[in-house]
Amino acid sequence: MRGDAGRGAAERGRGHRGAGGSPVSAAPSPKGAAVGRRIGIGLMYGLWKPRVLGAWKVPAKGPVILAVNHSHNIDGPMVMGTAPRPLHFLIKKEAYVGPLGPFLDGIGQVKVDRSGADRTAIGRALDVLDNGGALGIFPEGTRGEGDFASLRAGLAYFAVRSGAPVVPVAVLGSTESRGRLVKGLPALKSRVDVVFGSAFDAGDGTGRRTRTALDEATVRIQDRLTAHLADAKRLTGR
């Protein structure tokens, strides 16, 4: 996987090549992500009452990975609308349905096929980091309890491969109250807490990218994320 991802990163700016050498989409648009952030701000603050804590801990520039717990569909948009920087989220391809697909592409998000190693998505995500952007990841891989109990290896790979620091993010309250009109969403104007943690390096400082190094990085990341989630719950009273 490392070789495929490295080739994808090297091809940034002129488009990646898919199977058989056919061209596929180029690096995600920073301008699109900036537009997505403005939309997220309008929607999240218009529909709910986000309380944002620790946003100053997100590095103001340079590559960074925001690792977000995931228990509700609004968690991604909520972080996009409250983070201090435009974000490029890794989003499952199943979400790219109808007009939502072109919209997500337009705001610089990264479509991921979770059925296998998606070389195009890996390359595009590394492009974001290589270009000094902010990448958003749900390290649990799918929506669940949002407790960071089971992490996939993708976050460790991107962190070790790029050298980008990881910022843990806890979204709390998105599942506590259901709306009356749309029961799949939190109640309108309900409070949702978004707590950003301190940035940390996932690697061990040796630069190793072996399977063992990635496994060790995954354990290191999980310890930091679960500790941040516990701190966020204490801080917010959730």
Backbone as CSV, one residue per row, in Angstrom:
resi,resn,N_x,N_y,N_z,CA_x,CA_y,CA_z,C_x,C_y,C_z
1,MET,0.825,-1.203,0.000,0.000,0.000,0.000,0.859,1.251,0.000
2,ARG,2.041,1.171,0.671,2.874,2.365,0.751,3.313,2.813,-0.626
3,GLY,3.693,1.878,-1.502,4.143,2.257,-2.834,3.045,2.897,-3.645
4,ASP,1.839,2.330,-3.586,0.714,2.899,-4.333,0.398,4.289,-3.845
5,ALA,0.376,4.473,-2.509,0.050,5.788,-1.975,1.123,6.802,-2.336
6,GLY,2.388,6.379,-2.297,3.465,7.292,-2.641,3.370,7.754,-4.081
7,ARG,3.026,6.823,-4.985,2.868,7.221,-6.386,1.714,8.199,-6.540
8,GLY,0.627,7.952,-5.765,-0.513,8.863,-5.850,-0.119,10.253,-5.420
9,ALA,0.664,10.352,-4.337,1.077,11.662,-3.852,1.990,12.352,-4.852
10,ALA,2.860,11.588,-5.498,3.783,12.188,-6.448,3.083,12.751,-7.667
11,GLU,1.877,12.236,-7.933,1.162,12.675,-9.129,0.234,13.852,-8.869
12,ARG,0.282,14.431,-7.640,-0.614,15.539,-7.339,-0.371,16.688,-8.312
13,GLY,-1.443,17.400,-8.600,-1.338,18.569,-9.459,-1.519,18.238,-10.926
14,ARG,-1.323,16.985,-11.329,-1.535,16.653,-12.728,-2.490,15.470,-12.875
15,GLY,-3.106,15.074,-11.711,-4.110,14.008,-11.748,-3.483,12.648,-11.537
16,HIS,-4.206,11.775,-10.874,-3.745,10.404,-10.662,-4.102,9.546,-11.864
17,ARG,-3.560,8.358,-11.879,-3.905,7.387,-12.913,-4.528,6.179,-12.256
18,GLY,-5.659,5.787,-12.760,-6.342,4.621,-12.218,-5.880,3.371,-12.929
19,ALA,-6.677,2.324,-12.818,-6.325,1.053,-13.448,-6.231,1.234,-14.954
20,GLY,-5.197,0.677,-15.549,-5.019,0.778,-16.986,-4.501,2.122,-17.441
21,GLY,-4.116,2.996,-16.482,-3.553,4.280,-16.852,-4.584,5.342,-17.155
22,SER,-5.890,5.062,-16.936,-6.916,6.063,-17.218,-6.873,7.165,-16.173
23,PRO,-7.062,8.421,-16.570,-6.984,9.521,-15.615,-8.171,9.518,-14.675
24,VAL,-7.916,9.850,-13.411,-8.980,9.996,-12.434,-8.847,11.375,-11.798
25,SER,-9.732,11.688,-10.862,-9.818,13.045,-10.347,-8.522,13.501,-9.701
26,ALA,-8.253,14.810,-9.823,-7.033,15.398,-9.287,-7.182,15.658,-7.799
27,ALA,-6.183,16.332,-7.224,-6.185,16.601,-5.797,-7.418,17.395,-5.389
28,PRO,-7.953,17.131,-4.191,-9.130,17.868,-3.719,-8.856,19.370,-3.688
29,SER,-9.877,20.150,-4.000,-9.735,21.594,-4.125,-9.719,22.306,-2.777
30,PRO,-8.642,23.037,-2.457,-8.635,23.840,-1.220,-9.717,24.912,-1.236
31,LYS,-9.963,25.513,-2.405,-11.020,26.522,-2.496,-12.379,25.888,-2.242
32,GLY,-12.569,24.678,-2.762,-13.822,23.972,-2.515,-14.021,23.691,-1.037
33,ALA,-12.946,23.282,-0.341,-13.043,23.017,1.087,-13.372,24.291,1.855
34,ALA,-12.832,25.417,1.402,-13.138,26.701,2.052,-14.616,27.039,1.890
35,VAL,-15.168,26.760,0.708,-16.597,26.970,0.482,-17.402,26.034,1.386
36,GLY,-16.963,24.772,1.482,-17.642,23.812,2.339,-17.650,24.256,3.793
37,ARG,-16.552,24.858,4.228,-16.488,25.357,5.610,-17.516,26.463,5.832
38,ARG,-17.627,27.373,4.877,-18.604,28.465,5.020,-20.031,27.913,5.056
39,ILE,-20.298,26.911,4.221,-21.626,26.288,4.240,-21.864,25.603,5.586
40,GLY,-20.832,24.908,6.072,-20.949,24.223,7.361,-21.211,25.193,8.499
41,ILE,-20.536,26.328,8.492,-20.754,27.341,9.529,-22.208,27.798,9.508
42,GLY,-22.710,28.113,8.324,-24.087,28.591,8.208,-25.104,27.569,8.680
43,LEU,-24.929,26.324,8.253,-25.900,25.283,8.600,-25.811,24.882,10.074
44,MET,-24.608,24.630,10.549,-24.478,24.130,11.915,-24.895,25.176,12.950
45,TYR,-24.465,26.419,12.758,-24.837,27.463,13.704,-26.275,27.938,13.482
46,GLY,-26.797,27.705,12.288,-28.174,28.086,12.016,-29.177,27.096,12.583
47,LEU,-28.818,25.799,12.563,-29.755,24.763,12.995,-29.555,24.323,14.440
48,TRP,-28.321,24.366,14.919,-28.023,23.922,16.283,-27.204,24.968,17.034
49,LYS,-26.767,24.627,18.223,-25.969,25.544,19.036,-24.636,24.887,19.385
50,PRO,-23.694,24.891,18.455,-22.398,24.283,18.744,-21.666,25.057,19.848
51,ARG,-21.077,24.320,20.754,-20.161,24.909,21.741,-18.782,24.353,21.427
52,VAL,-17.888,25.211,21.022,-16.575,24.785,20.530,-15.513,25.073,21.582
53,LEU,-14.762,24.055,21.931,-13.714,24.175,22.934,-12.385,23.702,22.351
54,GLY,-11.337,24.472,22.585,-9.992,24.061,22.193,-9.652,24.215,20.731
55,ALA,-10.426,24.992,19.966,-10.142,25.142,18.532,-8.758,25.730,18.294
56,TRP,-8.275,26.500,19.258,-6.949,27.113,19.116,-5.823,26.069,19.104
57,LYS,-6.131,24.859,19.499,-5.112,23.811,19.518,-4.820,23.246,18.132
58,VAL,-5.686,23.514,17.166,-5.453,23.044,15.790,-4.366,23.913,15.162
59,PRO,-3.264,23.328,14.673,-2.214,24.135,14.033,-2.795,25.032,12.944
60,ALA,-2.377,26.288,12.937,-2.949,27.272,12.013,-2.544,27.023,10.569
61,LYS,-1.431,26.346,10.366,-0.985,26.062,9.003,-0.198,24.761,8.987
62,GLY,0.041,24.266,7.770,0.759,23.014,7.612,-0.174,21.824,7.682
63,PRO,0.326,20.665,7.286,-0.519,19.465,7.254,-0.957,19.051,8.645
64,VAL,-2.191,18.632,8.759,-2.713,18.162,10.044,-3.853,17.187,9.758
65,ILE,-4.017,16.222,10.659,-5.110,15.245,10.557,-6.016,15.419,11.760
66,LEU,-7.295,15.642,11.517,-8.278,15.711,12.591,-8.968,14.361,12.690
67,ALA,-8.809,13.696,13.837,-9.389,12.378,14.070,-10.645,12.550,14.911
68,VAL,-11.800,12.239,14.320,-13.094,12.570,14.910,-13.865,11.305,15.295
69,ASN,-14.445,11.298,16.499,-15.339,10.181,16.842,-16.616,10.301,16.014
70,HIS,-17.320,9.199,15.850,-18.422,9.210,14.881,-19.604,8.407,15.399
71,SER,-20.644,9.119,15.854,-21.850,8.453,16.325,-23.101,8.946,15.617
72,HIS,-22.981,10.012,14.785,-24.143,10.557,14.096,-23.716,11.131,12.746
73,ASN,-24.647,11.176,11.808,-24.335,11.681,10.469,-23.921,13.145,10.440
74,ILE,-24.323,13.923,11.443,-23.957,15.343,11.415,-22.566,15.607,11.983
75,ASP,-21.883,14.559,12.485,-20.580,14.784,13.111,-19.586,15.418,12.142
76,GLY,-19.527,14.906,10.907,-18.612,15.468,9.919,-18.941,16.913,9.587
77,PRO,-20.190,17.204,9.170,-20.545,18.602,8.900,-20.353,19.510,10.105
78,MET,-20.606,18.987,11.320,-20.429,19.801,12.516,-18.971,20.212,12.694
79,VAL,-18.045,19.276,12.463,-16.624,19.601,12.588,-16.196,20.535,11.450
80,MET,-16.721,20.300,10.246,-16.403,21.191,9.134,-16.825,22.630,9.432
81,GLY,-17.956,22.795,10.141,-18.460,24.125,10.433,-17.881,24.762,11.672
82,THR,-17.144,23.994,12.474,-16.596,24.548,13.715,-15.066,24.554,13.768
83,ALA,-14.427,23.786,12.902,-12.963,23.766,12.872,-12.434,25.107,12.367
84,PRO,-11.267,25.518,12.832,-10.721,26.811,12.406,-10.098,26.803,11.014
85,ARG,-10.072,25.636,10.374,-9.496,25.520,9.034,-10.426,24.718,8.134
86,PRO,-10.384,24.976,6.818,-11.150,24.135,5.884,-10.668,22.693,5.955
87,LEU,-11.606,21.755,5.842,-11.277,20.335,5.981,-11.630,19.549,4.732
88,HIS,-10.810,18.548,4.473,-11.086,17.552,3.444,-11.348,16.239,4.174
89,PHE,-12.606,15.838,4.264,-12.955,14.609,4.974,-12.909,13.406,4.042
90,LEU,-12.476,12.276,4.586,-12.627,10.999,3.902,-14.071,10.551,4.124
91,ILE,-14.835,10.397,3.029,-16.256,10.085,3.123,-16.558,8.830,2.301
92,LYS,-17.305,7.913,2.877,-17.630,6.660,2.207,-18.381,6.932,0.901
93,LYS,-18.113,6.100,-0.105,-18.701,6.316,-1.423,-20.222,6.174,-1.406
94,GLU,-20.755,5.442,-0.422,-22.205,5.263,-0.333,-22.938,6.584,-0.098
95,ALA,-22.210,7.586,0.408,-22.836,8.894,0.650,-22.953,9.712,-0.631
96,TYR,-22.231,9.301,-1.673,-22.216,10.061,-2.928,-23.398,9.626,-3.798
97,VAL,-24.581,9.957,-3.343,-25.809,9.553,-4.019,-26.474,10.769,-4.656
98,GLY,-26.858,10.646,-5.924,-27.563,11.727,-6.608,-26.753,13.013,-6.627
99,PRO,-27.405,14.152,-6.409,-26.713,15.444,-6.465,-25.715,15.651,-5.331
100,LEU,-25.806,14.822,-4.287,-24.864,14.967,-3.174,-23.442,14.619,-3.605
101,GLY,-23.304,13.716,-4.570,-21.976,13.334,-5.046,-21.201,14.497,-5.634
102,PRO,-21.725,15.161,-6.668,-21.029,16.322,-7.230,-20.810,17.433,-6.203
103,PHE,-21.767,17.578,-5.271,-21.612,18.606,-4.233,-20.408,18.307,-3.348
104,LEU,-20.278,17.053,-2.889,-19.155,16.689,-2.029,-17.832,16.823,-2.773
105,ASP,-17.816,16.443,-4.051,-16.609,16.647,-4.859,-16.277,18.130,-4.954
106,GLY,-17.315,18.954,-5.144,-17.113,20.382,-5.317,-16.560,21.068,-4.092
107,ILE,-16.871,20.543,-2.899,-16.353,21.167,-1.678,-15.110,20.444,-1.159
108,GLY,-14.451,19.722,-2.057,-13.118,19.190,-1.748,-13.047,17.998,-0.839
109,GLN,-14.115,17.189,-0.785,-14.078,16.001,0.062,-13.503,14.809,-0.715
110,VAL,-13.147,13.756,-0.009,-12.458,12.615,-0.611,-13.330,11.373,-0.521
111,LYS,-13.766,10.860,-1.659,-14.606,9.659,-1.697,-13.758,8.408,-1.491
112,VAL,-14.241,7.518,-0.624,-13.494,6.309,-0.286,-14.357,5.069,-0.519
113,ASP,-13.793,4.105,-1.219,-14.418,2.790,-1.369,-13.869,1.910,-0.254
114,ARG,-14.717,1.580,0.710,-14.256,0.854,1.888,-14.182,-0.654,1.679
115,SER,-14.518,-1.121,0.477,-14.505,-2.563,0.220,-13.091,-3.114,0.032
116,GLY,-12.121,-2.227,-0.141,-10.746,-2.674,-0.323,-9.799,-1.495,-0.227
117,ALA,-8.544,-1.709,-0.602,-7.562,-0.626,-0.579,-7.846,0.322,-1.760
118,ASP,-8.388,1.483,-1.463,-8.760,2.460,-2.489,-7.543,3.331,-2.801
119,ARG,-6.799,2.961,-3.827,-5.556,3.661,-4.136,-5.778,5.112,-4.516
120,THR,-6.877,5.377,-5.218,-7.172,6.754,-5.601,-7.428,7.604,-4.367
121,ALA,-8.235,7.107,-3.431,-8.528,7.851,-2.209,-7.269,8.057,-1.378
122,ILE,-6.429,7.026,-1.301,-5.171,7.149,-0.555,-4.313,8.256,-1.151
123,GLY,-4.180,8.250,-2.482,-3.375,9.275,-3.147,-3.927,10.664,-2.940
124,ARG,-5.260,10.825,-3.023,-5.871,12.143,-2.875,-5.737,12.647,-1.440
125,ALA,-5.867,11.746,-0.468,-5.707,12.139,0.927,-4.271,12.583,1.209
126,LEU,-3.313,11.845,0.657,-1.916,12.243,0.838,-1.626,13.561,0.132
127,ASP,-2.291,13.810,-0.985,-2.143,15.094,-1.669,-2.552,16.245,-0.758
128,VAL,-3.660,16.063,-0.043,-4.122,17.100,0.880,-3.020,17.437,1.878
129,LEU,-2.419,16.403,2.460,-1.379,16.610,3.463,-0.091,17.142,2.851
130,ASP,0.287,16.610,1.691,1.498,17.083,1.023,1.393,18.560,0.644
131,ASN,0.161,19.014,0.400,-0.063,20.415,0.048,-0.325,21.295,1.258
132,GLY,-0.116,20.741,2.466,-0.259,21.547,3.679,-1.684,21.720,4.145
133,GLY,-2.587,20.824,3.730,-3.992,20.945,4.093,-4.365,20.153,5.328
134,ALA,-5.651,20.257,5.693,-6.186,19.564,6.864,-7.098,18.433,6.412
135,LEU,-6.801,17.219,6.869,-7.544,16.027,6.496,-8.391,15.574,7.676
136,GLY,-9.685,15.353,7.439,-10.567,14.846,8.477,-10.809,13.361,8.304
137,ILE,-10.695,12.601,9.391,-10.850,11.151,9.335,-11.706,10.680,10.510
138,PHE,-12.606,9.738,10.217,-13.292,8.986,11.266,-12.494,7.699,11.454
139,PRO,-11.611,7.637,12.429,-10.698,6.491,12.528,-11.390,5.172,12.831
140,GLU,-12.644,5.227,13.312,-13.371,3.983,13.555,-13.890,3.374,12.259
141,GLY,-13.843,4.161,11.177,-14.208,3.639,9.873,-15.671,3.748,9.539
142,THR,-16.539,3.753,10.540,-17.973,3.821,10.296,-18.652,4.392,11.526
143,ARG,-19.914,4.754,11.379,-20.661,5.310,12.503,-20.960,4.213,13.509
144,GLY,-20.756,4.517,14.792,-21.006,3.530,15.838,-21.252,4.223,17.157
145,GLU,-20.586,3.738,18.197,-20.764,4.331,19.515,-19.987,5.639,19.667
146,GLY,-19.041,5.869,18.770,-18.253,7.097,18.856,-17.302,7.121,20.029
147,ASP,-16.805,5.939,20.425,-15.951,5.866,21.617,-14.502,5.501,21.297
148,PHE,-14.146,5.490,20.022,-12.776,5.165,19.591,-12.359,3.768,20.045
149,ALA,-13.322,2.867,20.267,-12.993,1.548,20.794,-12.315,0.654,19.761
150,SER,-12.585,0.880,18.485,-12.020,0.024,17.446,-11.522,0.887,16.294
151,LEU,-10.218,1.016,16.179,-9.622,1.866,15.151,-9.108,1.032,13.997
152,ARG,-9.340,1.535,12.786,-8.736,0.925,11.612,-7.332,1.492,11.428
153,ALA,-6.558,0.850,10.557,-5.145,1.222,10.412,-4.939,2.463,9.544
154,GLY,-5.992,2.933,8.868,-5.821,4.037,7.933,-5.252,5.290,8.543
155,LEU,-5.736,5.683,9.719,-5.251,6.904,10.359,-3.761,6.812,10.643
156,ALA,-3.322,5.678,11.187,-1.899,5.508,11.481,-1.070,5.597,10.205
157,TYR,-1.569,4.998,9.129,-0.817,5.040,7.875,-0.640,6.476,7.401
158,PHE,-1.721,7.240,7.352,-1.622,8.614,6.871,-0.729,9.458,7.778
159,ALA,-0.837,9.253,9.080,-0.035,10.040,10.009,1.445,9.719,9.889
160,VAL,1.776,8.435,9.844,3.187,8.030,9.751,3.749,8.350,8.374
161,ARG,2.974,8.082,7.338,3.429,8.328,5.967,3.690,9.802,5.708
162,SER,2.830,10.684,6.210,2.948,12.114,5.928,3.748,12.872,6.981
163,GLY,3.813,12.322,8.193,4.448,13.045,9.287,3.564,14.136,9.870
164,ALA,2.304,14.200,9.440,1.386,15.232,9.927,0.958,14.937,11.361
165,PRO,0.845,15.964,12.207,0.346,15.749,13.561,-1.137,15.394,13.543
166,VAL,-1.570,14.724,14.583,-2.972,14.314,14.725,-3.626,15.140,15.824
167,VAL,-4.809,15.669,15.542,-5.591,16.395,16.543,-6.846,15.585,16.846
168,PRO,-7.013,15.107,18.077,-8.237,14.384,18.411,-9.414,15.349,18.545
169,VAL,-10.577,14.928,18.063,-11.774,15.763,18.128,-12.925,14.916,18.658
170,ALA,-13.596,15.418,19.695,-14.752,14.737,20.260,-16.011,15.545,19.980
171,VAL,-16.974,14.917,19.309,-18.287,15.525,19.088,-19.253,14.862,20.067
172,LEU,-19.843,15.650,20.950,-20.696,15.116,22.004,-22.068,15.786,21.966
173,GLY,-23.094,14.989,22.101,-24.446,15.524,22.154,-25.244,15.363,20.881
174,SER,-24.614,14.881,19.820,-25.328,14.782,18.546,-26.387,13.682,18.555
175,THR,-26.315,12.750,19.507,-27.297,11.661,19.564,-28.210,11.753,20.782
176,GLU,-28.100,12.830,21.542,-28.828,12.882,22.816,-30.294,13.278,22.669
177,SER,-30.632,14.086,21.679,-32.021,14.533,21.528,-32.435,14.448,20.064
178,ARG,-33.625,13.926,19.822,-34.119,13.786,18.449,-35.060,14.929,18.102
179,GLY,-34.943,15.376,16.861,-35.809,16.451,16.412,-37.247,15.979,16.243
180,ARG,-38.179,16.901,16.345,-39.591,16.555,16.192,-39.965,16.387,14.721
181,LEU,-39.422,17.239,13.875,-39.768,17.179,12.456,-38.953,16.110,11.727
182,VAL,-37.643,16.092,11.982,-36.761,15.097,11.366,-36.113,14.305,12.495
183,LYS,-36.651,13.131,12.789,-36.202,12.384,13.964,-34.791,11.842,13.815
184,GLY,-34.284,11.809,12.589,-32.923,11.340,12.387,-31.871,12.385,12.715
185,LEU,-32.298,13.609,13.044,-31.380,14.701,13.358,-31.565,15.140,14.802
186,PRO,-30.548,15.752,15.397,-30.724,16.309,16.739,-31.797,17.398,16.726
187,ALA,-32.419,17.607,17.872,-33.443,18.637,17.971,-32.861,19.995,17.575
188,LEU,-33.639,20.769,16.850,-33.181,22.080,16.422,-32.815,22.938,17.628
189,LYS,-31.714,23.655,17.482,-31.190,24.560,18.502,-30.721,23.842,19.764
190,SER,-30.556,22.514,19.669,-29.963,21.802,20.800,-28.453,22.003,20.785
191,ARG,-27.833,21.818,21.937,-26.400,22.064,22.059,-25.598,20.834,21.665
192,VAL,-24.613,21.056,20.847,-23.663,20.010,20.476,-22.265,20.518,20.808
193,ASP,-21.521,19.748,21.571,-20.174,20.154,21.968,-19.140,19.572,21.009
194,VAL,-18.203,20.398,20.592,-17.090,19.963,19.752,-15.812,20.342,20.483
195,VAL,-15.052,19.336,20.907,-13.869,19.569,21.732,-12.622,19.123,20.971
196,PHE,-11.743,20.070,20.704,-10.491,19.788,20.014,-9.394,19.550,21.050
197,GLY,-8.575,18.517,20.814,-7.484,18.204,21.726,-6.143,18.715,21.212
198,SER,-5.112,18.420,21.957,-3.760,18.849,21.599,-3.195,17.972,20.487
199,ALA,-2.487,18.586,19.559,-1.869,17.853,18.455,-0.736,16.969,18.979
200,PHE,-0.586,15.802,18.370,0.501,14.900,18.747,1.019,14.166,17.521
201,ASP,2.247,13.664,17.613,2.846,12.878,16.545,2.559,11.401,16.791
202,ALA,2.069,10.731,15.742,1.712,9.324,15.889,2.917,8.403,15.801
203,GLY,3.946,8.821,15.081,5.124,7.979,14.901,6.003,7.939,16.135
204,ASP,7.021,7.091,16.080,7.930,6.939,17.222,9.214,7.744,17.048
205,GLY,9.253,8.554,16.004,10.424,9.390,15.776,11.501,8.760,14.922
206,THR,11.323,7.490,14.547,12.340,6.808,13.748,12.077,6.923,12.253
207,GLY,10.864,7.281,11.885,10.513,7.340,10.475,10.153,5.997,9.877
208,ARG,10.096,4.946,10.710,9.764,3.614,10.202,8.333,3.571,9.685
209,ARG,8.129,2.811,8.593,6.785,2.624,8.036,6.445,1.145,7.896
210,THR,7.059,0.332,8.710,6.815,-1.109,8.653,5.444,-1.431,9.242
211,ARG,4.986,-2.661,9.014,3.713,-3.088,9.576,3.729,-2.971,11.094
212,THR,4.861,-3.345,11.701,4.977,-3.245,13.157,4.887,-1.798,13.612
213,ALA,5.549,-0.901,12.880,5.522,0.513,13.243,4.105,1.069,13.153
214,LEU,3.363,0.644,12.126,1.986,1.116,11.972,1.092,0.556,13.078
215,ASP,1.301,-0.700,13.448,0.519,-1.289,14.534,0.792,-0.547,15.846
216,GLU,2.060,-0.230,16.089,2.412,0.496,17.303,1.818,1.903,17.284
217,ALA,1.810,2.521,16.108,1.231,3.854,15.973,-0.273,3.827,16.225
218,THR,-0.936,2.768,15.764,-2.375,2.637,15.982,-2.694,2.565,17.467
219,VAL,-1.907,1.797,18.211,-2.092,1.696,19.663,-1.848,3.052,20.319
220,ARG,-0.799,3.723,19.885,-0.461,5.047,20.431,-1.598,6.035,20.173
221,ILE,-2.129,6.004,18.952,-3.226,6.899,18.590,-4.472,6.602,19.410
222,GLN,-4.804,5.309,19.534,-6.013,4.952,20.268,-5.933,5.401,21.721
223,ASP,-4.773,5.271,22.328,-4.606,5.718,23.707,-4.863,7.219,23.826
224,ARG,-4.334,7.991,22.886,-4.512,9.441,22.941,-5.958,9.842,22.657
225,LEU,-6.598,9.161,21.713,-7.969,9.521,21.364,-8.943,9.178,22.491
226,THR,-8.793,8.004,23.081,-9.702,7.619,24.165,-9.490,8.509,25.386
227,ALA,-8.246,8.896,25.652,-7.975,9.805,26.770,-8.604,11.178,26.513
228,HIS,-8.523,11.644,25.266,-9.142,12.928,24.928,-10.653,12.865,25.075
229,LEU,-11.256,11.772,24.638,-12.707,11.634,24.742,-13.145,11.665,26.203
230,ALA,-12.410,10.981,27.072,-12.740,10.993,28.507,-12.615,12.397,29.072
231,ASP,-11.548,13.111,28.673,-11.351,14.491,29.149,-12.480,15.393,28.642
232,ALA,-12.883,15.187,27.383,-13.945,16.017,26.804,-15.262,15.797,27.519
233,LYS,-15.550,14.565,27.881,-16.783,14.267,28.614,-16.770,14.920,29.991
234,ARG,-15.640,14.872,30.659,-15.550,15.521,31.972,-15.696,17.025,31.844
235,LEU,-15.082,17.586,30.809,-15.099,19.026,30.614,-16.496,19.546,30.298
236,THR,-17.249,18.785,29.514,-18.572,19.233,29.079,-19.713,18.721,29.934
237,GLY,-19.430,17.730,30.789,-20.487,17.140,31.601,-21.398,16.214,30.817
238,ARG,-20.938,15.739,29.666,-21.756,14.842,28.838,-21.657,13.400,29.342
